[in-house]
């Protein structure tokens, strides 16, 4: 026997039909939950569930304090992607972004094509290019000569004529330090990545600048931005942890470093967060599953992809030597390793 669709699925289907009719190349705000509930004759809980389902599909985007919007329909039919040679295939930011942009492209009947360095000069210059990560000056020159429209995601911000989209890593570092200070931590450590990575450098700089306002100098350790880097860095903090019986806190440049460090301390019987409060960044999937679960900053890939498509659908793409820079906010996720 065929089963009747659930109310949520029925609502999602009816909402999806309306959304596709209203969708334009600009964001369109949908009616509040109460209005939609009255329109469809259902509860707000049912409407909320249907809206959440469509948000997961990418047809809607929700931003705290701004409401729910219909994802803009892109005028672009083909999009090229070029990834920095320095990014590894296991990089969580890279993988999450690729999943999100691939899903969005499929919903909008957009073709994605990965471009290798050897293929740059063979591409159609009218197809927009998305560059992910930091690339060399030589590559920048090649890409600028081959493409008219370039959007750089989490790059170094030094490609003239491009749109630069990135999360505000300096603000992330500042907020992490502010959270520790507000919680009366005065013994503070920073587990940072190499300065050649703009995200690690900016998070470190924001963190240090905020602490310097209170004349605090944290212990700073630079390591590889992976689990192993965090795990082996723990040994450099062992004596510091036992110097004084005063609460201590650590900010890690990314979650992989944080969980590696916590794992090492767990093996040594060091209690987290009682002995050391830990705050990470990136909100990788493991952060919520780890024990204790990791407090961190979430980088919203839906927001990033929405902003990217808005630039492609607008007249905001810079020309010649101009550049456009757009910084996106991160969201604090509080779990067990640190609670203000």
ZAMI-267716 format. One line per field, with one value per residue: residue in three letters; x, y, z of N, C-alpha, C, CB in turn; residue number from 1. Coordinates in steps of 0.1 Angstrom, whole numbers. Atoms other than C-alpha are relative to their C-alpha. Last residue first. Glycine has a CB too. Layout:
residues N
type (ALA_...);
nx (X_...);
ny (Y_...);
nz (Z_...);
cax (X_...);
cay (Y_...);
caz (Z_...);
cx (X_...);
cy (Y_...);
cz (Z_...);
cbx (X_...);
cby (Y_...);
cbz (Z_...);
seq (NUM_...);
//
This chain:
residues 340
type (UNK_UNK_UNK_UNK_UNK_UNK_UNK_UNK_UNK_UNK_UNK_UNK_UNK_UNK_UNK_UNK_UNK_UNK_UNK_UNK_UNK_UNK_UNK_UNK_UNK_UNK_UNK_UNK_UNK_UNK_UNK_UNK_UNK_UNK_UNK_UNK_UNK_UNK_UNK_UNK_UNK_UNK_UNK_UNK_UNK_UNK_UNK_UNK_UNK_UNK_UNK_UNK_UNK_UNK_UNK_UNK_UNK_UNK_UNK_UNK_UNK_UNK_UNK_UNK_UNK_UNK_UNK_UNK_UNK_UNK_UNK_UNK_UNK_UNK_UNK_UNK_UNK_UNK_UNK_UNK_UNK_UNK_UNK_UNK_UNK_UNK_UNK_UNK_UNK_UNK_UNK_UNK_UNK_UNK_UNK_UNK_UNK_UNK_UNK_UNK_UNK_UNK_UNK_UNK_UNK_UNK_UNK_UNK_UNK_UNK_UNK_UNK_UNK_UNK_UNK_UNK_UNK_UNK_UNK_UNK_UNK_UNK_UNK_UNK_UNK_UNK_UNK_UNK_UNK_UNK_UNK_UNK_UNK_UNK_UNK_UNK_UNK_UNK_UNK_UNK_UNK_UNK_UNK_UNK_UNK_UNK_UNK_UNK_UNK_UNK_UNK_UNK_UNK_UNK_UNK_UNK_UNK_UNK_UNK_UNK_UNK_UNK_UNK_UNK_UNK_UNK_UNK_UNK_UNK_UNK_UNK_UNK_UNK_UNK_UNK_UNK_UNK_UNK_UNK_UNK_UNK_UNK_UNK_UNK_UNK_UNK_UNK_UNK_UNK_UNK_UNK_UNK_UNK_UNK_UNK_UNK_UNK_UNK_UNK_UNK_UNK_UNK_UNK_UNK_UNK_UNK_UNK_UNK_UNK_UNK_UNK_UNK_UNK_UNK_UNK_UNK_UNK_UNK_UNK_UNK_UNK_UNK_UNK_UNK_UNK_UNK_UNK_UNK_UNK_UNK_UNK_UNK_UNK_UNK_UNK_UNK_UNK_UNK_UNK_UNK_UNK_UNK_UNK_UNK_UNK_UNK_UNK_UNK_UNK_UNK_UNK_UNK_UNK_UNK_UNK_UNK_UNK_UNK_UNK_UNK_UNK_UNK_UNK_UNK_UNK_UNK_UNK_UNK_UNK_UNK_UNK_UNK_UNK_UNK_UNK_UNK_UNK_UNK_UNK_UNK_UNK_UNK_UNK_UNK_UNK_UNK_UNK_UNK_UNK_UNK_UNK_UNK_UNK_UNK_UNK_UNK_UNK_UNK_UNK_UNK_UNK_UNK_UNK_UNK_UNK_UNK_UNK_UNK_UNK_UNK_UNK_UNK_UNK_UNK_UNK_UNK_UNK_UNK_UNK_UNK_UNK_UNK_UNK_UNK_UNK_UNK_UNK_UNK_UNK_UNK_UNK_UNK_UNK_UNK_UNK_UNK_UNK_UNK_UNK_UNK);
nx (-3_12_0_-14_-5_1_-5_7_-6_9_0_-1_12_-3_12_-3_11_3_7_-8_-14_-6_-9_-13_-10_-10_2_12_0_-9_6_10_-7_-7_10_4_-11_-2_12_-3_12_-1_6_6_-7_5_-8_3_12_2_-12_0_12_0_-6_10_0_11_4_6_-6_9_-5_12_-3_-14_-4_-6_4_15_2_9_-8_-9_9_2_-12_-2_8_-6_-13_3_6_-10_-8_6_11_3_-7_7_-7_8_-7_7_9_14_9_-8_-1_13_8_-5_2_9_-6_-11_4_-2_-14_-4_5_-6_-13_1_7_14_8_-1_3_-7_3_-9_2_-9_-2_-14_0_7_-9_-7_10_3_-11_-1_11_-2_-11_5_9_-7_-7_9_6_14_2_5_-11_-5_2_-5_5_-9_6_-11_-12_-13_-11_2_13_-1_-8_7_10_-8_-5_11_3_-10_1_11_-5_-8_-8_5_-6_10_-6_8_8_10_8_2_-10_6_-7_-13_-10_6_-10_4_-6_7_5_14_9_-1_5_15_6_-2_9_13_0_1_-12_-8_-11_-12_1_-13_-2_-9_-6_5_13_-2_8_14_10_0_4_11_-4_-9_-14_-11_-13_-12_-13_-11_-12_-3_2_13_10_-1_7_15_5_2_11_13_3_4_13_10_1_6_14_2_7_13_1_11_-4_-8_-14_-4_-15_-6_-12_-9_-12_3_-12_0_-12_-2_1_-13_-1_0_-2_12_3_2_5_-11_4_-12_1_9_-7_-2_-10_-13_-4_-3_-13_-10_0_-6_-14_-7_-1_-10_-13_-7_-8_9_1_2_14_9_0_7_15_6_-3_8_13_3_14_6_-3_-14_-6_-15_-5_7_-5_-14_1_6_-9_-9_8_3_-12_-3_10_-3_-12_4_1_-11_2_2_-8_8);
ny (-13_-7_-14_-4_4_14_3_13_7_2_14_3_6_8_3_9_-1_12_-1_2_-4_0_-11_6_-4_-8_-15_-4_5_-8_-14_0_2_-13_-10_3_-2_-14_-4_2_4_-8_6_-9_-4_-13_-12_-7_-8_-1_3_14_3_-9_7_10_13_9_7_-8_2_-6_0_-3_-8_-5_-4_-13_-11_-2_-14_-2_-3_12_10_-3_3_15_5_-5_8_13_0_-2_11_11_8_-6_7_-1_1_2_-4_4_-10_5_-6_-10_3_4_-12_-7_8_-7_-13_2_0_-13_-1_11_-3_-13_3_7_12_-2_4_14_2_12_2_10_14_7_14_2_2_-11_-11_3_-2_-14_-7_5_-5_-14_-3_4_-10_-13_2_2_-12_2_0_-14_-9_6_-6_10_0_5_3_9_-8_8_-2_11_-2_-11_4_10_-7_-6_11_5_-10_0_13_-1_-9_7_-10_-2_8_5_8_-1_12_2_-11_2_-8_-13_-10_-3_2_4_8_-1_9_-1_-14_-2_9_-1_-14_0_9_-7_-11_5_5_-11_-7_4_-9_0_4_5_-1_9_-4_8_-6_-11_-12_-1_6_-8_-14_-3_2_-11_3_-4_-2_7_-3_9_-6_5_-11_-5_10_0_-12_1_10_-7_-10_6_7_-10_-5_10_3_-12_-1_-13_2_6_14_6_2_12_-2_2_2_0_8_-6_8_14_7_-2_-5_8_-6_-1_9_-5_11_6_-6_-14_-5_-7_-6_-3_-11_-9_-11_2_11_-6_-7_9_6_-11_0_12_-1_-9_7_10_-6_-6_10_6_14_2_-4_10_12_-3_-2_13_6_-5_6_4_-5_7_-7_-1_-9_0_-13_-11_0_-6_-14_-5_1_-11_-12_0_-3_-14_-7_2_-8_-14_-7_-9_-14_-8_-13_-12);
nz (-7_-2_-5_-3_-14_-4_-13_-5_-11_-11_-5_-14_-5_-11_-8_-11_-9_-7_-12_-12_1_13_3_4_-9_7_-1_6_13_8_1_11_12_3_3_14_10_1_7_15_7_13_12_8_12_3_1_13_-1_-14_-8_-4_-8_-12_-12_-5_8_-3_13_11_13_10_14_9_11_-1_-14_-1_8_2_-2_-12_-11_-3_-5_-14_-7_0_-11_-13_-2_-4_-13_-10_0_-8_6_13_11_12_13_12_12_12_4_-1_-10_-7_-14_-6_-2_-12_-12_-9_-3_-9_-14_-6_-5_-9_-13_-5_-5_-12_1_-3_12_4_14_6_14_5_-2_10_-2_-4_-15_-6_-2_-12_-11_-1_-7_-13_-7_-2_-10_-13_-4_-3_-13_-10_-5_2_14_4_7_11_13_9_14_10_13_5_2_2_-10_-10_-7_-10_-11_-7_-8_-11_-8_-8_-10_-10_-7_-9_-10_-9_-7_-13_-10_-10_-10_-13_-4_9_6_14_8_3_-7_5_-10_-13_-8_-15_-9_-13_-2_-4_7_15_3_-1_10_13_1_3_14_9_3_11_3_-7_-14_-5_-15_-7_-13_-11_-5_-9_5_-4_10_12_-2_9_14_4_-5_10_-7_6_-6_2_3_13_9_-1_5_15_5_-2_9_13_0_-1_13_10_-4_2_14_6_-3_-7_-13_2_1_-7_-14_-1_-3_-14_-1_-13_-2_-9_-2_3_4_15_7_11_14_6_11_14_10_5_13_0_-12_-7_-12_-9_-9_6_6_14_2_-2_12_11_-3_4_14_4_-3_9_13_-1_3_-12_-8_-10_3_14_2_-6_8_12_-3_-3_-13_-11_-1_-14_-3_-12_-13_-1_10_1_-6_7_14_0_-1_12_11_-2_3_15_7_-1_8_14_3_1_-12_-3_3_-11_1_0);
cax (321_318_348_356_320_302_297_294_304_293_317_311_319_344_338_367_362_392_400_428_407_370_353_322_294_271_251_245_281_283_251_264_295_274_251_281_297_264_258_294_288_322_314_337_345_337_348_329_347_348_347_314_307_342_345_322_345_335_361_378_389_384_400_396_426_426_389_381_395_410_447_449_479_460_434_462_472_436_431_461_449_414_426_449_421_397_417_439_437_428_439_427_441_425_451_469_503_532_513_499_531_551_528_525_553_542_508_524_528_490_482_505_494_458_465_475_512_527_533_532_524_523_502_514_488_490_452_451_478_453_431_461_473_440_435_470_467_434_449_480_460_436_463_484_520_520_523_495_488_482_477_480_464_470_448_414_387_357_354_391_387_358_376_406_383_365_397_408_375_376_410_396_368_356_366_354_378_363_390_405_437_447_462_434_454_429_399_377_389_362_375_357_376_397_429_452_442_446_482_492_478_496_529_521_516_482_464_430_401_399_365_365_337_333_339_376_368_396_427_452_444_446_481_472_443_407_378_345_311_279_249_214_205_199_230_251_239_248_283_288_280_300_330_329_328_357_379_372_379_413_416_424_453_454_489_482_455_422_408_370_352_316_291_255_258_226_223_189_191_185_151_156_149_153_181_188_203_208_186_191_164_166_198_183_190_171_142_141_143_114_93_101_94_61_51_60_42_10_-10_-37_-14_-17_-21_11_29_20_31_64_73_70_99_128_139_177_185_187_150_131_94_80_106_98_60_66_90_65_39_64_78_43_35_68_61_26_40_33_6_19_13_0);
cay (314_277_259_223_211_229_265_271_307_318_332_365_370_395_408_424_439_446_472_467_461_456_446_422_441_440_412_375_363_385_370_335_340_355_325_301_317_318_281_274_288_289_277_288_263_246_210_180_162_137_141_139_176_186_155_171_201_233_255_270_258_268_249_253_237_221_218_219_193_171_160_122_118_101_129_154_138_136_173_184_163_177_213_209_194_221_250_279_267_289_278_285_283_283_289_263_275_259_227_236_254_222_203_230_220_183_193_204_167_161_195_190_154_164_190_226_220_238_272_276_309_313_344_379_400_438_441_456_431_403_418_422_387_371_392_385_348_345_366_344_311_323_338_306_316_325_288_275_286_271_301_299_319_323_353_337_359_346_380_377_343_354_385_364_342_373_389_357_353_390_385_355_374_346_351_363_383_395_399_428_427_395_403_392_363_337_323_322_341_351_357_372_381_349_339_368_371_333_333_364_348_316_334_353_320_308_310_292_284_302_305_312_328_316_345_337_303_279_267_290_275_239_230_246_222_234_217_221_229_230_249_235_257_228_210_242_245_209_213_246_230_198_217_241_212_195_226_236_201_197_160_166_188_225_238_234_260_249_262_259_268_278_271_283_317_337_323_320_337_316_325_343_336_363_388_383_349_341_315_305_288_267_250_216_219_252_235_210_237_256_224_219_255_253_223_240_271_250_245_264_270_308_310_290_311_343_330_317_351_357_350_374_375_373_386_367_358_330_338_310_285_295_289_254_246_258_234_205_214_215_181_168_183_168_134_119_92_57_35_0);
caz (294_285_271_264_268_239_228_191_181_147_121_102_65_51_16_-4_-39_-61_-87_-112_-143_-134_-102_-101_-84_-113_-98_-105_-99_-68_-54_-62_-40_-12_-12_-13_17_37_29_39_74_92_128_157_183_216_214_227_256_241_203_184_182_171_148_122_118_135_118_150_184_220_249_287_306_340_345_307_301_328_324_328_305_278_280_275_243_230_239_218_188_192_192_162_142_153_139_151_186_216_250_285_321_355_383_403_391_372_364_330_321_326_302_275_252_254_240_207_197_196_180_151_147_144_117_113_116_146_161_199_216_254_260_267_285_287_287_252_243_247_220_196_203_193_162_151_157_138_110_106_108_81_60_58_54_91_100_124_159_193_216_254_282_319_327_324_339_319_301_293_277_256_245_233_212_199_187_170_152_142_126_108_92_68_32_-1_-24_-56_-83_-103_-85_-67_-33_-9_6_-3_16_-15_-46_-71_-107_-137_-169_-169_-188_-181_-144_-141_-154_-133_-102_-109_-111_-79_-61_-48_-15_-11_-34_-68_-83_-120_-141_-177_-202_-206_-221_-210_-228_-210_-176_-186_-173_-139_-135_-138_-119_-138_-124_-145_-132_-132_-102_-78_-91_-86_-50_-42_-58_-40_-6_-11_-24_6_31_14_12_48_61_43_35_-2_7_-1_-10_-48_-44_-60_-92_-99_-131_-133_-161_-164_-147_-145_-109_-92_-59_-27_-13_19_56_83_90_127_123_87_69_33_12_-19_-6_0_37_36_20_48_74_58_60_97_105_87_107_140_129_128_96_76_46_46_84_88_62_80_113_99_85_47_24_17_-19_-26_-61_-95_-91_-74_-68_-90_-78_-42_-47_-60_-32_-6_-19_-20_15_28_15_29_63_63_56_22_22_21_-9_0);
cx (-7_3_-14_2_14_7_-4_6_-9_6_-10_0_1_-13_4_-13_3_-12_-2_-7_7_15_6_10_14_11_10_-2_-13_0_10_-6_-10_7_6_-11_-5_11_0_-12_2_-12_2_-5_-7_8_-8_6_-2_12_-4_11_0_-12_-2_4_-9_-1_-12_-2_-7_7_-11_6_-13_4_14_5_-15_-2_-15_-2_-8_8_8_-10_-1_13_2_-8_6_12_-3_-5_12_9_-4_-10_-5_8_-9_9_-9_8_-6_-10_-14_-8_8_1_-13_-8_5_-1_-8_7_12_-4_3_14_4_-5_7_13_0_-7_-14_-8_2_-5_8_-4_12_-2_8_3_14_0_-7_9_6_-10_-3_10_0_-12_1_10_-7_-10_7_6_-10_-8_-15_-3_-6_11_6_-3_7_-7_10_-6_12_11_11_11_-2_-12_2_8_-8_-10_7_4_-11_-3_11_-2_-11_6_8_9_-7_8_-11_6_-9_-9_-10_-8_-1_9_-4_7_14_11_-7_10_-5_6_-6_-4_-15_-10_0_-6_-15_-7_0_-11_-14_0_-3_12_8_11_14_-1_13_-1_9_6_-6_-13_1_-6_-14_-10_-2_-4_-11_4_8_13_10_13_11_13_11_13_4_-3_-14_-10_0_-7_-15_-4_-1_-11_-13_-4_-5_-14_-11_-2_-7_-15_-4_-8_-15_0_-11_4_7_15_4_15_6_12_9_12_-4_11_-2_12_3_-1_14_0_-2_4_-12_-4_-1_-6_12_-5_13_-3_-10_7_2_12_13_4_4_14_11_2_7_15_6_2_11_13_6_7_-9_-3_-3_-14_-9_-2_-8_-15_-7_4_-8_-14_-4_-14_-7_5_16_4_15_5_-7_5_14_-1_-5_10_9_-7_-2_12_2_-10_4_12_-3_-2_12_-2_-3_9);
cy (1_13_6_14_5_-3_-15_-4_-12_-9_-1_-15_-3_-6_-10_-1_-10_2_-14_2_-3_5_-1_12_-5_4_7_15_5_-4_9_14_1_-1_13_10_-2_4_15_4_0_-5_9_-7_11_6_13_14_8_5_1_-4_-14_-3_9_-6_-10_-12_-8_-9_8_-2_5_1_1_9_5_4_1_12_3_15_3_2_-13_-10_3_-3_-15_-6_4_-9_-14_-1_1_-12_-12_-8_5_-6_2_1_-3_5_-4_10_-6_6_11_-2_-3_13_7_-7_8_13_-1_-1_14_2_-10_3_12_-3_-7_-13_0_-2_-14_-1_-12_-3_-9_-15_-6_-15_-4_-1_12_12_-2_3_15_7_-4_6_15_3_-4_10_13_-2_-2_12_-3_0_13_9_-8_4_-11_1_-5_-6_-8_10_-10_0_-11_2_10_-5_-9_7_6_-11_-5_10_0_-12_2_9_-7_10_2_-8_-3_-9_4_-12_-4_11_-3_9_15_10_1_-4_-2_-8_4_-10_1_14_2_-9_2_13_1_-9_7_11_-5_-4_12_9_-6_10_0_-2_-6_3_-11_5_-9_6_11_13_3_-5_8_14_4_-1_11_-2_3_4_-8_4_-10_7_-4_11_6_-10_0_12_-2_-10_6_10_-7_-7_11_5_-10_-2_12_1_13_-2_-5_-15_-7_-4_-13_2_0_-3_2_-9_8_-9_-15_-8_1_6_-10_5_1_-12_5_-11_-7_7_15_6_6_8_2_12_10_11_-3_-10_7_7_-10_-6_10_0_-12_1_8_-8_-10_6_7_-11_-7_-15_-3_3_-10_-12_2_1_-13_-7_5_-6_-6_6_-8_7_-1_10_2_14_11_1_7_15_6_1_12_12_0_4_15_6_-1_9_14_6_8_14_8_12);
cz (13_8_1_5_3_13_3_13_4_11_12_3_15_6_11_9_11_10_6_13_13_1_-14_-4_-3_8_-9_0_-7_-15_-8_-2_-12_-13_-4_-5_-14_-11_-2_-8_-15_-9_-12_-13_-7_-11_-3_0_-14_7_15_10_5_9_12_13_6_-9_2_-12_-11_-13_-9_-14_-9_-11_1_14_2_-9_-4_3_13_12_4_7_15_8_2_11_13_2_5_14_10_0_9_-8_-13_-11_-12_-12_-13_-12_-13_-3_0_11_8_16_7_3_12_14_10_4_9_15_6_5_11_14_6_6_14_-3_4_-13_-4_-15_-6_-14_-5_1_-11_3_5_15_6_4_13_12_2_8_15_7_3_11_13_6_4_14_11_6_-4_-15_-5_-7_-11_-14_-8_-14_-10_-13_-4_-2_-1_10_10_8_11_12_9_10_12_10_10_11_11_9_11_11_11_8_14_10_11_10_12_4_-9_-6_-15_-9_-3_8_-6_10_14_8_14_9_14_2_3_-7_-15_-4_0_-11_-13_-1_-4_-15_-9_-2_-12_-6_6_15_4_15_6_13_11_6_10_-6_3_-11_-13_0_-10_-15_-6_6_-11_7_-7_7_-1_-5_-15_-11_1_-6_-15_-5_1_-10_-14_-1_0_-13_-11_2_-3_-15_-7_2_7_12_-1_-2_7_14_1_2_14_-1_14_1_10_2_-3_-6_-15_-8_-11_-15_-7_-10_-14_-10_-7_-13_0_12_7_12_8_9_-7_-7_-15_-2_1_-13_-10_2_-5_-16_-5_2_-11_-14_1_-4_12_8_10_-3_-15_-2_6_-9_-12_3_1_13_12_0_14_2_11_13_1_-11_-2_4_-8_-15_-1_0_-13_-12_1_-4_-15_-7_0_-9_-15_-3_-2_14_4_-4_13_0);
cbx (-5_-11_9_9_0_5_-7_1_1_-14_14_-11_-4_8_-12_12_-14_12_-14_11_1_-8_11_-1_-4_-7_2_-12_0_15_-2_-11_6_11_-10_-6_12_3_-13_3_-11_14_-14_9_2_1_10_-15_1_-4_11_2_-13_-1_14_-3_15_-13_12_9_-2_-3_4_-7_11_9_-2_-9_4_-6_10_6_10_9_-11_-6_11_1_-15_0_10_-10_-13_7_6_-13_4_13_-3_-3_8_-11_13_-14_8_-2_-1_4_7_-6_-3_15_7_-14_1_11_-9_-8_9_-1_-15_-3_9_-8_7_-6_5_-6_9_-4_2_1_-13_15_-14_4_-10_-15_8_7_-12_-6_13_3_-13_2_13_-4_-11_7_11_-9_-7_-5_9_10_6_-10_6_-6_3_4_-8_4_3_-2_-6_0_-11_4_14_-4_-9_10_9_-12_-4_14_2_-13_4_11_-10_-2_15_-11_12_-15_9_5_10_-7_14_-2_15_-1_-2_-10_13_-15_16_-15_-9_-3_4_14_8_-4_4_15_3_-5_11_11_11_-9_9_6_-7_12_-12_14_-11_4_-10_8_-15_0_3_14_10_-12_4_13_5_-2_4_1_-1_3_4_-11_8_-2_1_14_7_-2_7_14_3_-1_11_12_0_3_14_9_-3_5_9_1_6_-13_3_13_2_-4_8_-6_11_-7_7_-5_12_0_12_-12_10_6_-11_12_-10_-8_12_12_8_6_-7_11_-12_-13_10_-14_-4_1_-11_-12_0_-2_-14_-8_2_-6_-15_-3_2_2_10_-12_13_12_-2_3_14_6_-1_7_-3_-15_2_0_-10_8_-4_6_-5_6_-4_-15_-2_9_-6_-14_5_7_-12_-8_11_1_-14_1_12_-6_14_3_-13_12_-4_-10);
cby (12_-9_9_-3_-15_-10_9_-11_10_-7_-5_6_-13_8_-5_5_-3_-5_7_10_15_9_1_-10_-4_13_4_-6_-15_-3_6_-10_-14_3_2_-14_-9_6_-4_-14_10_-2_-4_13_-12_9_-2_1_10_-14_10_-9_3_14_-3_-10_-6_8_-9_12_-15_15_-15_13_-5_-12_-12_10_-3_1_9_-7_12_-3_-4_14_10_-6_3_15_4_-7_8_14_-3_-4_-5_1_-15_16_-13_12_-8_5_14_-6_16_11_-13_-12_7_3_-13_1_8_-9_-12_10_-2_-13_0_11_-6_-13_-10_11_-14_-9_10_-13_13_-13_-4_4_-8_8_-11_0_4_-13_-10_6_-1_-15_-4_7_-6_-15_2_6_-11_-13_7_-13_-10_10_-8_-3_14_-15_14_-14_12_-11_7_-10_-1_-13_-1_13_-4_-12_8_10_-9_-5_13_4_-12_4_14_-7_11_-13_4_-8_7_-4_-11_-3_10_-14_-2_8_-1_4_-14_-12_9_-4_1_-2_3_-8_-14_-3_10_-4_-14_2_11_-10_-11_10_-9_-1_2_-13_-14_11_-8_2_4_-15_0_11_-5_2_-15_1_8_-9_-14_0_-14_15_-12_4_-4_-3_11_2_12_6_-13_-4_12_-2_-14_6_11_-7_-10_10_7_-12_-5_13_0_12_-9_-12_-6_6_13_1_8_-14_11_-10_6_2_-3_-1_1_15_-9_-1_12_-15_2_9_-12_10_-1_7_-5_11_-10_8_-2_-7_-5_-2_-13_6_10_-9_-7_13_4_-12_2_14_-4_-10_12_-10_-8_-6_-7_5_15_0_-6_11_12_-7_10_-3_-15_12_-6_2_15_6_15_-13_1_-1_-14_-8_4_-6_-14_0_1_-13_-10_4_-4_-15_-5_5_-1_10_6_-1_8_0);
cbz (-9_8_-9_-12_1_-11_11_-11_12_-5_4_8_-8_11_-9_9_-6_8_-3_-1_-4_-10_10_-12_14_-6_14_8_-1_5_14_2_0_11_11_-1_4_13_8_-3_4_-7_2_-4_-9_13_-12_-2_11_6_-3_-13_-8_-5_-2_-11_-1_-1_-5_-4_-4_3_-4_4_-9_-1_9_-5_-15_13_-8_12_-2_-12_-10_2_-6_-14_-3_1_-11_-10_0_-2_-14_-4_-14_-8_1_-4_-1_-1_-1_0_-2_14_-2_-10_2_-6_-14_-3_-2_-6_-13_-7_2_-7_-13_-7_0_-9_-11_-2_-10_-9_-5_11_-9_7_-8_9_-9_1_2_11_4_-6_-13_0_-2_-13_-8_0_-6_-14_-5_0_-11_-12_-2_-3_-12_7_-7_4_-11_-10_0_3_-7_3_-6_11_13_-13_14_-8_-10_-8_-5_-8_-9_-5_-8_-9_-6_-6_-10_-7_-7_-8_6_8_2_-7_6_-3_4_-13_-7_-3_5_13_-3_-15_7_-2_2_2_0_-2_-10_12_5_-5_7_14_2_-3_12_11_-1_3_-6_-13_12_-1_1_-3_7_-6_9_-3_-12_-6_-3_15_0_-6_9_5_-2_8_-5_-4_8_-15_15_-15_10_-10_4_14_8_-4_6_15_3_-4_10_14_-3_-2_14_8_-5_2_14_-8_8_-8_13_-4_6_-8_13_5_-9_10_-11_14_-13_-14_9_-3_3_-9_-1_-1_-11_-2_3_-7_-9_5_12_-9_9_-8_9_-3_-10_-7_7_15_-4_-2_14_8_-6_4_16_1_-4_11_10_11_-9_-7_0_-9_3_16_-2_-8_10_11_11_-3_1_10_-11_12_-1_-12_2_-2_14_2_-6_8_13_-2_-2_13_9_-3_3_15_5_-4_9_13_8_-10_7_10_-12_12);
seq (340_339_338_337_336_335_334_333_332_331_330_329_328_327_326_325_324_323_322_321_320_319_318_317_316_315_314_313_312_311_310_309_308_307_306_305_304_303_302_301_300_299_298_297_296_295_294_293_292_291_290_289_288_287_286_285_284_283_282_281_280_279_278_277_276_275_274_273_272_271_270_269_268_267_266_265_264_263_262_261_260_259_258_257_256_255_254_253_252_251_250_249_248_247_246_245_244_243_242_241_240_239_238_237_236_235_234_233_232_231_230_229_228_227_226_225_224_223_222_221_220_219_218_217_216_215_214_213_212_211_210_209_208_207_206_205_204_203_202_201_200_199_198_197_196_195_194_193_192_191_190_189_188_187_186_185_184_183_182_181_180_179_178_177_176_175_174_173_172_171_170_169_168_167_166_165_164_163_162_161_160_159_158_157_156_155_154_153_152_151_150_149_148_147_146_145_144_143_142_141_140_139_138_137_136_135_134_133_132_131_130_129_128_127_126_125_124_123_122_121_120_119_118_117_116_115_114_113_112_111_110_109_108_107_106_105_104_103_102_101_100_99_98_97_96_95_94_93_92_91_90_89_88_87_86_85_84_83_82_81_80_79_78_77_76_75_74_73_72_71_70_69_68_67_66_65_64_63_62_61_60_59_58_57_56_55_54_53_52_51_50_49_48_47_46_45_44_43_42_41_40_39_38_37_36_35_34_33_32_31_30_29_28_27_26_25_24_23_22_21_20_19_18_17_16_15_14_13_12_11_10_9_8_7_6_5_4_3_2_1);
//
